[in-house]
Amino acid sequence: MPERFENDTRYFRTVADNADDAHSILMRVYEALRAKGYDPVTQVVGYLMSGDPTYITSHQNARSLVCRIERDELMEELVRSYIEHNVT
């Protein structure tokens, strides 16, 4: 028997805890990169674009932290934060 699909649009939902985790991880990674003298923006962009965790310092366990969460979740947090602070 063939499956029936609804015509309604599905919503992509994320768990609120993931947003908190992504925010916390980004802030800790940012601080670790700054502490080591790196430009946090360019290093995080390098990681997000390539998936290569060596863009993130191992200082303060930042590399290990950033690998605990999917890159799309980090991107979602960055976009959400940007919109919240820049769109009126």
HTML snippet that shows the backbone in 3Dmol.js (N, CA, C, O; Angstrom):
<script src="https://3Dmol.org/build/3Dmol-min.js"></script>
<div id="view" style="width:600px;height:400px;position:relative"></div>
<script>
const pdb = `
ATOM      1  N   MET A   1       0.848  -1.175   0.000  1.00  0.00           N
ATOM      2  CA  MET A   1       0.000   0.000   0.000  1.00  0.00           C
ATOM      3  C   MET A   1       0.894   1.239   0.000  1.00  0.00           C
ATOM      4  O   MET A   1       1.788   1.341   0.841  1.00  0.00           O
ATOM      5  N   PRO A   2       0.680   2.183  -0.918  1.00  0.00           N
ATOM      6  CA  PRO A   2       1.532   3.375  -1.002  1.00  0.00           C
ATOM      7  C   PRO A   2       1.332   4.293   0.204  1.00  0.00           C
ATOM      8  O   PRO A   2       0.244   4.391   0.772  1.00  0.00           O
ATOM      9  N   GLU A   3       2.437   4.968   0.574  1.00  0.00           N
ATOM     10  CA  GLU A   3       2.368   5.936   1.674  1.00  0.00           C
ATOM     11  C   GLU A   3       1.624   7.178   1.219  1.00  0.00           C
ATOM     12  O   GLU A   3       1.695   7.573   0.055  1.00  0.00           O
ATOM     13  N   ARG A   4       0.916   7.781   2.147  1.00  0.00           N
ATOM     14  CA  ARG A   4       0.225   9.036   1.843  1.00  0.00           C
ATOM     15  C   ARG A   4       0.954  10.156   2.557  1.00  0.00           C
ATOM     16  O   ARG A   4       1.302  10.039   3.732  1.00  0.00           O
ATOM     17  N   PHE A   5       1.179  11.226   1.845  1.00  0.00           N
ATOM     18  CA  PHE A   5       1.847  12.387   2.417  1.00  0.00           C
ATOM     19  C   PHE A   5       0.864  13.533   2.501  1.00  0.00           C
ATOM     20  O   PHE A   5       0.020  13.720   1.625  1.00  0.00           O
ATOM     21  N   GLU A   6       0.988  14.288   3.565  1.00  0.00           N
ATOM     22  CA  GLU A   6       0.149  15.468   3.705  1.00  0.00           C
ATOM     23  C   GLU A   6       0.699  16.579   2.825  1.00  0.00           C
ATOM     24  O   GLU A   6       1.888  16.605   2.508  1.00  0.00           O
ATOM     25  N   ASN A   7      -0.167  17.484   2.440  1.00  0.00           N
ATOM     26  CA  ASN A   7       0.249  18.609   1.618  1.00  0.00           C
ATOM     27  C   ASN A   7       0.724  19.796   2.443  1.00  0.00           C
ATOM     28  O   ASN A   7       1.170  20.799   1.886  1.00  0.00           O
ATOM     29  N   ASP A   8       0.634  19.692   3.756  1.00  0.00           N
ATOM     30  CA  ASP A   8       1.059  20.791   4.615  1.00  0.00           C
ATOM     31  C   ASP A   8       2.581  20.870   4.670  1.00  0.00           C
ATOM     32  O   ASP A   8       3.276  19.857   4.588  1.00  0.00           O
ATOM     33  N   THR A   9       3.073  22.079   4.810  1.00  0.00           N
ATOM     34  CA  THR A   9       4.507  22.293   4.946  1.00  0.00           C
ATOM     35  C   THR A   9       4.963  21.856   6.324  1.00  0.00           C
ATOM     36  O   THR A   9       4.325  22.162   7.331  1.00  0.00           O
ATOM     37  N   ARG A  10       6.053  21.150   6.358  1.00  0.00           N
ATOM     38  CA  ARG A  10       6.625  20.730   7.633  1.00  0.00           C
ATOM     39  C   ARG A  10       7.555  21.820   8.145  1.00  0.00           C
ATOM     40  O   ARG A  10       8.173  22.546   7.365  1.00  0.00           O
ATOM     41  N   TYR A  11       7.643  21.923   9.446  1.00  0.00           N
ATOM     42  CA  TYR A  11       8.529  22.892  10.070  1.00  0.00           C
ATOM     43  C   TYR A  11       9.754  22.178  10.608  1.00  0.00           C
ATOM     44  O   TYR A  11       9.663  21.101  11.197  1.00  0.00           O
ATOM     45  N   PHE A  12      10.897  22.801  10.394  1.00  0.00           N
ATOM     46  CA  PHE A  12      12.140  22.278  10.937  1.00  0.00           C
ATOM     47  C   PHE A  12      12.279  22.826  12.340  1.00  0.00           C
ATOM     48  O   PHE A  12      12.387  24.038  12.528  1.00  0.00           O
ATOM     49  N   ARG A  13      12.277  21.956  13.317  1.00  0.00           N
ATOM     50  CA  ARG A  13      12.358  22.394  14.711  1.00  0.00           C
ATOM     51  C   ARG A  13      13.669  21.898  15.320  1.00  0.00           C
ATOM     52  O   ARG A  13      14.120  20.780  15.075  1.00  0.00           O
ATOM     53  N   THR A  14      14.244  22.766  16.106  1.00  0.00           N
ATOM     54  CA  THR A  14      15.447  22.373  16.828  1.00  0.00           C
ATOM     55  C   THR A  14      15.154  22.416  18.314  1.00  0.00           C
ATOM     56  O   THR A  14      14.216  23.077  18.759  1.00  0.00           O
ATOM     57  N   VAL A  15      15.946  21.721  19.056  1.00  0.00           N
ATOM     58  CA  VAL A  15      15.790  21.706  20.502  1.00  0.00           C
ATOM     59  C   VAL A  15      16.411  22.980  21.062  1.00  0.00           C
ATOM     60  O   VAL A  15      17.533  23.338  20.701  1.00  0.00           O
ATOM     61  N   ALA A  16      15.687  23.663  21.939  1.00  0.00           N
ATOM     62  CA  ALA A  16      16.167  24.924  22.501  1.00  0.00           C
ATOM     63  C   ALA A  16      17.508  24.754  23.204  1.00  0.00           C
ATOM     64  O   ALA A  16      18.341  25.660  23.187  1.00  0.00           O
ATOM     65  N   ASP A  17      17.716  23.613  23.811  1.00  0.00           N
ATOM     66  CA  ASP A  17      18.982  23.376  24.504  1.00  0.00           C
ATOM     67  C   ASP A  17      20.160  23.444  23.546  1.00  0.00           C
ATOM     68  O   ASP A  17      21.241  23.886  23.936  1.00  0.00           O
ATOM     69  N   ASN A  18      19.978  23.017  22.309  1.00  0.00           N
ATOM     70  CA  ASN A  18      21.059  23.075  21.332  1.00  0.00           C
ATOM     71  C   ASN A  18      21.477  24.506  21.057  1.00  0.00           C
ATOM     72  O   ASN A  18      22.662  24.779  20.866  1.00  0.00           O
ATOM     73  N   ALA A  19      20.513  25.430  21.033  1.00  0.00           N
ATOM     74  CA  ALA A  19      20.839  26.839  20.818  1.00  0.00           C
ATOM     75  C   ALA A  19      21.692  27.351  21.969  1.00  0.00           C
ATOM     76  O   ALA A  19      22.665  28.074  21.755  1.00  0.00           O
ATOM     77  N   ASP A  20      21.324  26.975  23.190  1.00  0.00           N
ATOM     78  CA  ASP A  20      22.117  27.379  24.347  1.00  0.00           C
ATOM     79  C   ASP A  20      23.511  26.768  24.282  1.00  0.00           C
ATOM     80  O   ASP A  20      24.500  27.440  24.575  1.00  0.00           O
ATOM     81  N   ASP A  21      23.591  25.506  23.902  1.00  0.00           N
ATOM     82  CA  ASP A  21      24.886  24.849  23.774  1.00  0.00           C
ATOM     83  C   ASP A  21      25.729  25.527  22.701  1.00  0.00           C
ATOM     84  O   ASP A  21      26.913  25.787  22.918  1.00  0.00           O
ATOM     85  N   ALA A  22      25.137  25.813  21.556  1.00  0.00           N
ATOM     86  CA  ALA A  22      25.858  26.456  20.460  1.00  0.00           C
ATOM     87  C   ALA A  22      26.365  27.821  20.895  1.00  0.00           C
ATOM     88  O   ALA A  22      27.513  28.177  20.628  1.00  0.00           O
ATOM     89  N   HIS A  23      25.514  28.584  21.563  1.00  0.00           N
ATOM     90  CA  HIS A  23      25.920  29.912  22.025  1.00  0.00           C
ATOM     91  C   HIS A  23      27.083  29.796  23.009  1.00  0.00           C
ATOM     92  O   HIS A  23      28.086  30.499  22.881  1.00  0.00           O
ATOM     93  N   SER A  24      26.944  28.922  23.970  1.00  0.00           N
ATOM     94  CA  SER A  24      27.986  28.732  24.980  1.00  0.00           C
ATOM     95  C   SER A  24      29.303  28.288  24.347  1.00  0.00           C
ATOM     96  O   SER A  24      30.367  28.799  24.697  1.00  0.00           O
ATOM     97  N   ILE A  25      29.231  27.355  23.431  1.00  0.00           N
ATOM     98  CA  ILE A  25      30.438  26.860  22.763  1.00  0.00           C
ATOM     99  C   ILE A  25      31.077  27.959  21.939  1.00  0.00           C
ATOM    100  O   ILE A  25      32.296  28.129  21.984  1.00  0.00           O
ATOM    101  N   LEU A  26      30.285  28.710  21.186  1.00  0.00           N
ATOM    102  CA  LEU A  26      30.843  29.803  20.388  1.00  0.00           C
ATOM    103  C   LEU A  26      31.537  30.835  21.267  1.00  0.00           C
ATOM    104  O   LEU A  26      32.607  31.330  20.912  1.00  0.00           O
ATOM    105  N   MET A  27      30.947  31.163  22.399  1.00  0.00           N
ATOM    106  CA  MET A  27      31.554  32.150  23.293  1.00  0.00           C
ATOM    107  C   MET A  27      32.870  31.627  23.879  1.00  0.00           C
ATOM    108  O   MET A  27      33.842  32.375  23.983  1.00  0.00           O
ATOM    109  N   ARG A  28      32.902  30.375  24.253  1.00  0.00           N
ATOM    110  CA  ARG A  28      34.131  29.804  24.820  1.00  0.00           C
ATOM    111  C   ARG A  28      35.227  29.687  23.765  1.00  0.00           C
ATOM    112  O   ARG A  28      36.398  29.937  24.050  1.00  0.00           O
ATOM    113  N   VAL A  29      34.843  29.305  22.547  1.00  0.00           N
ATOM    114  CA  VAL A  29      35.806  29.225  21.447  1.00  0.00           C
ATOM    115  C   VAL A  29      36.339  30.617  21.124  1.00  0.00           C
ATOM    116  O   VAL A  29      37.538  30.794  20.909  1.00  0.00           O
ATOM    117  N   TYR A  30      35.453  31.595  21.090  1.00  0.00           N
ATOM    118  CA  TYR A  30      35.844  32.985  20.831  1.00  0.00           C
ATOM    119  C   TYR A  30      36.895  33.443  21.846  1.00  0.00           C
ATOM    120  O   TYR A  30      37.927  33.998  21.468  1.00  0.00           O
ATOM    121  N   GLU A  31      36.635  33.212  23.114  1.00  0.00           N
ATOM    122  CA  GLU A  31      37.567  33.632  24.170  1.00  0.00           C
ATOM    123  C   GLU A  31      38.909  32.910  24.049  1.00  0.00           C
ATOM    124  O   GLU A  31      39.958  33.527  24.235  1.00  0.00           O
ATOM    125  N   ALA A  32      38.890  31.637  23.745  1.00  0.00           N
ATOM    126  CA  ALA A  32      40.134  30.874  23.600  1.00  0.00           C
ATOM    127  C   ALA A  32      40.949  31.384  22.416  1.00  0.00           C
ATOM    128  O   ALA A  32      42.170  31.515  22.511  1.00  0.00           O
ATOM    129  N   LEU A  33      40.281  31.671  21.303  1.00  0.00           N
ATOM    130  CA  LEU A  33      40.984  32.192  20.126  1.00  0.00           C
ATOM    131  C   LEU A  33      41.589  33.566  20.420  1.00  0.00           C
ATOM    132  O   LEU A  33      42.733  33.834  20.055  1.00  0.00           O
ATOM    133  N   ARG A  34      40.830  34.421  21.070  1.00  0.00           N
ATOM    134  CA  ARG A  34      41.348  35.749  21.442  1.00  0.00           C
ATOM    135  C   ARG A  34      42.540  35.624  22.380  1.00  0.00           C
ATOM    136  O   ARG A  34      43.534  36.334  22.227  1.00  0.00           O
ATOM    137  N   ALA A  35      42.442  34.724  23.347  1.00  0.00           N
ATOM    138  CA  ALA A  35      43.524  34.546  24.318  1.00  0.00           C
ATOM    139  C   ALA A  35      44.829  34.131  23.642  1.00  0.00           C
ATOM    140  O   ALA A  35      45.914  34.470  24.113  1.00  0.00           O
ATOM    141  N   LYS A  36      44.719  33.404  22.548  1.00  0.00           N
ATOM    142  CA  LYS A  36      45.908  32.957  21.819  1.00  0.00           C
ATOM    143  C   LYS A  36      46.343  33.947  20.739  1.00  0.00           C
ATOM    144  O   LYS A  36      47.332  33.710  20.045  1.00  0.00           O
ATOM    145  N   GLY A  37      45.610  35.058  20.591  1.00  0.00           N
ATOM    146  CA  GLY A  37      46.000  36.091  19.633  1.00  0.00           C
ATOM    147  C   GLY A  37      45.474  35.902  18.223  1.00  0.00           C
ATOM    148  O   GLY A  37      45.921  36.587  17.303  1.00  0.00           O
ATOM    149  N   TYR A  38      44.539  34.992  18.034  1.00  0.00           N
ATOM    150  CA  TYR A  38      43.941  34.768  16.720  1.00  0.00           C
ATOM    151  C   TYR A  38      42.748  35.697  16.514  1.00  0.00           C
ATOM    152  O   TYR A  38      42.166  36.194  17.478  1.00  0.00           O
ATOM    153  N   ASP A  39      42.390  35.926  15.259  1.00  0.00           N
ATOM    154  CA  ASP A  39      41.161  36.649  14.941  1.00  0.00           C
ATOM    155  C   ASP A  39      40.028  35.621  14.993  1.00  0.00           C
ATOM    156  O   ASP A  39      39.928  34.770  14.108  1.00  0.00           O
ATOM    157  N   PRO A  40      39.180  35.689  16.011  1.00  0.00           N
ATOM    158  CA  PRO A  40      38.133  34.669  16.167  1.00  0.00           C
ATOM    159  C   PRO A  40      37.191  34.561  14.974  1.00  0.00           C
ATOM    160  O   PRO A  40      36.754  33.463  14.629  1.00  0.00           O
ATOM    161  N   VAL A  41      36.876  35.682  14.345  1.00  0.00           N
ATOM    162  CA  VAL A  41      35.937  35.649  13.218  1.00  0.00           C
ATOM    163  C   VAL A  41      36.510  34.839  12.065  1.00  0.00           C
ATOM    164  O   VAL A  41      35.844  33.942  11.548  1.00  0.00           O
ATOM    165  N   THR A  42      37.733  35.145  11.658  1.00  0.00           N
ATOM    166  CA  THR A  42      38.297  34.429  10.509  1.00  0.00           C
ATOM    167  C   THR A  42      38.541  32.957  10.826  1.00  0.00           C
ATOM    168  O   THR A  42      38.376  32.103   9.954  1.00  0.00           O
ATOM    169  N   GLN A  43      38.929  32.653  12.052  1.00  0.00           N
ATOM    170  CA  GLN A  43      39.171  31.260  12.419  1.00  0.00           C
ATOM    171  C   GLN A  43      37.878  30.451  12.439  1.00  0.00           C
ATOM    172  O   GLN A  43      37.845  29.317  11.961  1.00  0.00           O
ATOM    173  N   VAL A  44      36.819  31.029  12.989  1.00  0.00           N
ATOM    174  CA  VAL A  44      35.532  30.323  13.030  1.00  0.00           C
ATOM    175  C   VAL A  44      34.982  30.162  11.619  1.00  0.00           C
ATOM    176  O   VAL A  44      34.449  29.104  11.283  1.00  0.00           O
ATOM    177  N   VAL A  45      35.104  31.194  10.790  1.00  0.00           N
ATOM    178  CA  VAL A  45      34.656  31.079   9.397  1.00  0.00           C
ATOM    179  C   VAL A  45      35.430  29.965   8.693  1.00  0.00           C
ATOM    180  O   VAL A  45      34.841  29.157   7.975  1.00  0.00           O
ATOM    181  N   GLY A  46      36.728  29.920   8.894  1.00  0.00           N
ATOM    182  CA  GLY A  46      37.537  28.855   8.294  1.00  0.00           C
ATOM    183  C   GLY A  46      37.039  27.480   8.696  1.00  0.00           C
ATOM    184  O   GLY A  46      36.939  26.579   7.863  1.00  0.00           O
ATOM    185  N   TYR A  47      36.729  27.322   9.967  1.00  0.00           N
ATOM    186  CA  TYR A  47      36.213  26.039  10.446  1.00  0.00           C
ATOM    187  C   TYR A  47      34.850  25.723   9.842  1.00  0.00           C
ATOM    188  O   TYR A  47      34.616  24.607   9.376  1.00  0.00           O
ATOM    189  N   LEU A  48      33.952  26.706   9.850  1.00  0.00           N
ATOM    190  CA  LEU A  48      32.602  26.466   9.336  1.00  0.00           C
ATOM    191  C   LEU A  48      32.608  26.135   7.849  1.00  0.00           C
ATOM    192  O   LEU A  48      31.839  25.287   7.395  1.00  0.00           O
ATOM    193  N   MET A  49      33.466  26.796   7.098  1.00  0.00           N
ATOM    194  CA  MET A  49      33.515  26.559   5.649  1.00  0.00           C
ATOM    195  C   MET A  49      34.170  25.221   5.297  1.00  0.00           C
ATOM    196  O   MET A  49      33.743  24.541   4.363  1.00  0.00           O
ATOM    197  N   SER A  50      35.194  24.853   6.040  1.00  0.00           N
ATOM    198  CA  SER A  50      35.967  23.667   5.665  1.00  0.00           C
ATOM    199  C   SER A  50      35.630  22.413   6.474  1.00  0.00           C
ATOM    200  O   SER A  50      35.788  21.293   5.989  1.00  0.00           O
ATOM    201  N   GLY A  51      35.169  22.610   7.700  1.00  0.00           N
ATOM    202  CA  GLY A  51      34.958  21.467   8.583  1.00  0.00           C
ATOM    203  C   GLY A  51      36.236  20.994   9.247  1.00  0.00           C
ATOM    204  O   GLY A  51      36.232  20.000   9.973  1.00  0.00           O
ATOM    205  N   ASP A  52      37.329  21.700   9.002  1.00  0.00           N
ATOM    206  CA  ASP A  52      38.626  21.325   9.556  1.00  0.00           C
ATOM    207  C   ASP A  52      38.791  21.934  10.946  1.00  0.00           C
ATOM    208  O   ASP A  52      38.942  23.150  11.065  1.00  0.00           O
ATOM    209  N   PRO A  53      38.767  21.122  11.992  1.00  0.00           N
ATOM    210  CA  PRO A  53      38.837  21.656  13.356  1.00  0.00           C
ATOM    211  C   PRO A  53      40.178  22.287  13.714  1.00  0.00           C
ATOM    212  O   PRO A  53      40.290  22.932  14.757  1.00  0.00           O
ATOM    213  N   THR A  54      41.205  22.114  12.868  1.00  0.00           N
ATOM    214  CA  THR A  54      42.490  22.732  13.195  1.00  0.00           C
ATOM    215  C   THR A  54      42.454  24.249  13.055  1.00  0.00           C
ATOM    216  O   THR A  54      43.413  24.920  13.438  1.00  0.00           O
ATOM    217  N   TYR A  55      41.376  24.804  12.518  1.00  0.00           N
ATOM    218  CA  TYR A  55      41.200  26.260  12.525  1.00  0.00           C
ATOM    219  C   TYR A  55      40.930  26.763  13.944  1.00  0.00           C
ATOM    220  O   TYR A  55      41.076  27.954  14.220  1.00  0.00           O
ATOM    221  N   ILE A  56      40.545  25.876  14.824  1.00  0.00           N
ATOM    222  CA  ILE A  56      40.209  26.228  16.202  1.00  0.00           C
ATOM    223  C   ILE A  56      41.338  25.761  17.115  1.00  0.00           C
ATOM    224  O   ILE A  56      41.772  24.611  17.048  1.00  0.00           O
ATOM    225  N   THR A  57      41.800  26.662  17.960  1.00  0.00           N
ATOM    226  CA  THR A  57      42.871  26.333  18.894  1.00  0.00           C
ATOM    227  C   THR A  57      42.434  25.246  19.882  1.00  0.00           C
ATOM    228  O   THR A  57      41.252  25.104  20.196  1.00  0.00           O
ATOM    229  N   SER A  58      43.404  24.500  20.350  1.00  0.00           N
ATOM    230  CA  SER A  58      43.104  23.513  21.391  1.00  0.00           C
ATOM    231  C   SER A  58      43.177  24.151  22.781  1.00  0.00           C
ATOM    232  O   SER A  58      42.853  23.511  23.781  1.00  0.00           O
ATOM    233  N   HIS A  59      43.604  25.415  22.834  1.00  0.00           N
ATOM    234  CA  HIS A  59      43.677  26.158  24.100  1.00  0.00           C
ATOM    235  C   HIS A  59      42.305  26.167  24.772  1.00  0.00           C
ATOM    236  O   HIS A  59      41.288  26.373  24.110  1.00  0.00           O
ATOM    237  N   GLN A  60      42.279  25.950  26.055  1.00  0.00           N
ATOM    238  CA  GLN A  60      41.050  25.912  26.853  1.00  0.00           C
ATOM    239  C   GLN A  60      40.043  24.883  26.320  1.00  0.00           C
ATOM    240  O   GLN A  60      38.835  25.020  26.508  1.00  0.00           O
ATOM    241  N   ASN A  61      40.570  23.855  25.655  1.00  0.00           N
ATOM    242  CA  ASN A  61      39.740  22.756  25.144  1.00  0.00           C
ATOM    243  C   ASN A  61      38.750  23.199  24.059  1.00  0.00           C
ATOM    244  O   ASN A  61      37.744  22.530  23.824  1.00  0.00           O
ATOM    245  N   ALA A  62      39.039  24.335  23.396  1.00  0.00           N
ATOM    246  CA  ALA A  62      38.108  24.904  22.416  1.00  0.00           C
ATOM    247  C   ALA A  62      37.863  23.968  21.232  1.00  0.00           C
ATOM    248  O   ALA A  62      36.728  23.838  20.775  1.00  0.00           O
ATOM    249  N   ARG A  63      38.898  23.328  20.740  1.00  0.00           N
ATOM    250  CA  ARG A  63      38.732  22.444  19.581  1.00  0.00           C
ATOM    251  C   ARG A  63      37.824  21.269  19.921  1.00  0.00           C
ATOM    252  O   ARG A  63      36.958  20.893  19.130  1.00  0.00           O
ATOM    253  N   SER A  64      38.022  20.707  21.074  1.00  0.00           N
ATOM    254  CA  SER A  64      37.181  19.595  21.514  1.00  0.00           C
ATOM    255  C   SER A  64      35.729  20.044  21.671  1.00  0.00           C
ATOM    256  O   SER A  64      34.807  19.320  21.295  1.00  0.00           O
ATOM    257  N   LEU A  65      35.530  21.233  22.223  1.00  0.00           N
ATOM    258  CA  LEU A  65      34.173  21.765  22.399  1.00  0.00           C
ATOM    259  C   LEU A  65      33.465  21.945  21.064  1.00  0.00           C
ATOM    260  O   LEU A  65      32.313  21.541  20.903  1.00  0.00           O
ATOM    261  N   VAL A  66      34.163  22.556  20.105  1.00  0.00           N
ATOM    262  CA  VAL A  66      33.517  22.864  18.828  1.00  0.00           C
ATOM    263  C   VAL A  66      33.163  21.587  18.064  1.00  0.00           C
ATOM    264  O   VAL A  66      32.246  21.586  17.243  1.00  0.00           O
ATOM    265  N   CYS A  67      33.876  20.524  18.331  1.00  0.00           N
ATOM    266  CA  CYS A  67      33.577  19.254  17.657  1.00  0.00           C
ATOM    267  C   CYS A  67      32.385  18.526  18.273  1.00  0.00           C
ATOM    268  O   CYS A  67      31.920  17.530  17.720  1.00  0.00           O
ATOM    269  N   ARG A  68      31.892  19.003  19.396  1.00  0.00           N
ATOM    270  CA  ARG A  68      30.739  18.371  20.054  1.00  0.00           C
ATOM    271  C   ARG A  68      29.411  18.738  19.412  1.00  0.00           C
ATOM    272  O   ARG A  68      28.390  18.108  19.689  1.00  0.00           O
ATOM    273  N   ILE A  69      29.419  19.747  18.562  1.00  0.00           N
ATOM    274  CA  ILE A  69      28.168  20.233  17.988  1.00  0.00           C
ATOM    275  C   ILE A  69      28.325  20.326  16.476  1.00  0.00           C
ATOM    276  O   ILE A  69      29.406  20.639  15.977  1.00  0.00           O
ATOM    277  N   GLU A  70      27.260  20.059  15.760  1.00  0.00           N
ATOM    278  CA  GLU A  70      27.301  20.086  14.297  1.00  0.00           C
ATOM    279  C   GLU A  70      27.501  21.515  13.798  1.00  0.00           C
ATOM    280  O   GLU A  70      27.031  22.474  14.410  1.00  0.00           O
ATOM    281  N   ARG A  71      28.204  21.639  12.682  1.00  0.00           N
ATOM    282  CA  ARG A  71      28.458  22.974  12.119  1.00  0.00           C
ATOM    283  C   ARG A  71      27.170  23.693  11.758  1.00  0.00           C
ATOM    284  O   ARG A  71      27.096  24.914  11.901  1.00  0.00           O
ATOM    285  N   ASP A  72      26.152  22.974  11.292  1.00  0.00           N
ATOM    286  CA  ASP A  72      24.896  23.640  10.940  1.00  0.00           C
ATOM    287  C   ASP A  72      24.230  24.244  12.171  1.00  0.00           C
ATOM    288  O   ASP A  72      23.541  25.259  12.063  1.00  0.00           O
ATOM    289  N   GLU A  73      24.424  23.639  13.329  1.00  0.00           N
ATOM    290  CA  GLU A  73      23.863  24.201  14.559  1.00  0.00           C
ATOM    291  C   GLU A  73      24.599  25.478  14.955  1.00  0.00           C
ATOM    292  O   GLU A  73      23.988  26.420  15.461  1.00  0.00           O
ATOM    293  N   LEU A  74      25.903  25.508  14.726  1.00  0.00           N
ATOM    294  CA  LEU A  74      26.663  26.731  14.983  1.00  0.00           C
ATOM    295  C   LEU A  74      26.220  27.842  14.035  1.00  0.00           C
ATOM    296  O   LEU A  74      26.050  28.990  14.446  1.00  0.00           O
ATOM    297  N   MET A  75      26.035  27.489  12.764  1.00  0.00           N
ATOM    298  CA  MET A  75      25.564  28.475  11.777  1.00  0.00           C
ATOM    299  C   MET A  75      24.184  28.993  12.153  1.00  0.00           C
ATOM    300  O   MET A  75      23.920  30.191  12.050  1.00  0.00           O
ATOM    301  N   GLU A  76      23.314  28.109  12.583  1.00  0.00           N
ATOM    302  CA  GLU A  76      21.969  28.510  12.987  1.00  0.00           C
ATOM    303  C   GLU A  76      22.034  29.517  14.136  1.00  0.00           C
ATOM    304  O   GLU A  76      21.308  30.511  14.135  1.00  0.00           O
ATOM    305  N   GLU A  77      22.887  29.263  15.096  1.00  0.00           N
ATOM    306  CA  GLU A  77      23.047  30.178  16.228  1.00  0.00           C
ATOM    307  C   GLU A  77      23.580  31.532  15.767  1.00  0.00           C
ATOM    308  O   GLU A  77      23.115  32.571  16.233  1.00  0.00           O
ATOM    309  N   LEU A  78      24.543  31.527  14.863  1.00  0.00           N
ATOM    310  CA  LEU A  78      25.095  32.784  14.356  1.00  0.00           C
ATOM    311  C   LEU A  78      24.044  33.592  13.602  1.00  0.00           C
ATOM    312  O   LEU A  78      23.943  34.804  13.791  1.00  0.00           O
ATOM    313  N   VAL A  79      23.269  32.939  12.756  1.00  0.00           N
ATOM    314  CA  VAL A  79      22.219  33.632  11.998  1.00  0.00           C
ATOM    315  C   VAL A  79      21.137  34.137  12.937  1.00  0.00           C
ATOM    316  O   VAL A  79      20.682  35.273  12.801  1.00  0.00           O
ATOM    317  N   ARG A  80      20.718  33.313  13.884  1.00  0.00           N
ATOM    318  CA  ARG A  80      19.694  33.721  14.843  1.00  0.00           C
ATOM    319  C   ARG A  80      20.139  34.949  15.627  1.00  0.00           C
ATOM    320  O   ARG A  80      19.379  35.904  15.785  1.00  0.00           O
ATOM    321  N   SER A  81      21.362  34.918  16.111  1.00  0.00           N
ATOM    322  CA  SER A  81      21.895  36.030  16.891  1.00  0.00           C
ATOM    323  C   SER A  81      22.003  37.295  16.040  1.00  0.00           C
ATOM    324  O   SER A  81      21.665  38.387  16.497  1.00  0.00           O
ATOM    325  N   TYR A  82      22.470  37.147  14.818  1.00  0.00           N
ATOM    326  CA  TYR A  82      22.582  38.300  13.922  1.00  0.00           C
ATOM    327  C   TYR A  82      21.216  38.934  13.687  1.00  0.00           C
ATOM    328  O   TYR A  82      21.068  40.152  13.782  1.00  0.00           O
ATOM    329  N   ILE A  83      20.227  38.117  13.384  1.00  0.00           N
ATOM    330  CA  ILE A  83      18.885  38.633  13.115  1.00  0.00           C
ATOM    331  C   ILE A  83      18.305  39.297  14.354  1.00  0.00           C
ATOM    332  O   ILE A  83      17.722  40.376  14.259  1.00  0.00           O
ATOM    333  N   GLU A  84      18.455  38.671  15.509  1.00  0.00           N
ATOM    334  CA  GLU A  84      17.929  39.251  16.750  1.00  0.00           C
ATOM    335  C   GLU A  84      18.524  40.620  17.046  1.00  0.00           C
ATOM    336  O   GLU A  84      17.841  41.489  17.588  1.00  0.00           O
ATOM    337  N   HIS A  85      19.790  40.819  16.694  1.00  0.00           N
ATOM    338  CA  HIS A  85      20.470  42.068  17.032  1.00  0.00           C
ATOM    339  C   HIS A  85      20.483  43.098  15.904  1.00  0.00           C
ATOM    340  O   HIS A  85      20.864  44.246  16.133  1.00  0.00           O
ATOM    341  N   ASN A  86      20.078  42.717  14.697  1.00  0.00           N
ATOM    342  CA  ASN A  86      20.203  43.642  13.571  1.00  0.00           C
ATOM    343  C   ASN A  86      18.933  43.889  12.775  1.00  0.00           C
ATOM    344  O   ASN A  86      18.877  44.832  11.986  1.00  0.00           O
ATOM    345  N   VAL A  87      17.941  43.082  12.960  1.00  0.00           N
ATOM    346  CA  VAL A  87      16.698  43.255  12.212  1.00  0.00           C
ATOM    347  C   VAL A  87      15.663  43.843  13.159  1.00  0.00           C
ATOM    348  O   VAL A  87      15.407  43.308  14.237  1.00  0.00           O
ATOM    349  N   THR A  88      15.084  44.939  12.740  1.00  0.00           N
ATOM    350  CA  THR A  88      14.093  45.589  13.610  1.00  0.00           C
ATOM    351  C   THR A  88      12.685  45.264  13.205  1.00  0.00           C
ATOM    352  O   THR A  88      11.737  45.732  13.836  1.00  0.00           O
TER     353      THR A  88
END
`;
const viewer = $3Dmol.createViewer("view");
viewer.addModel(pdb, "pdb");
viewer.setStyle({}, {cartoon: {color: "spectrum"}});
viewer.zoomTo();
viewer.render();
</script>
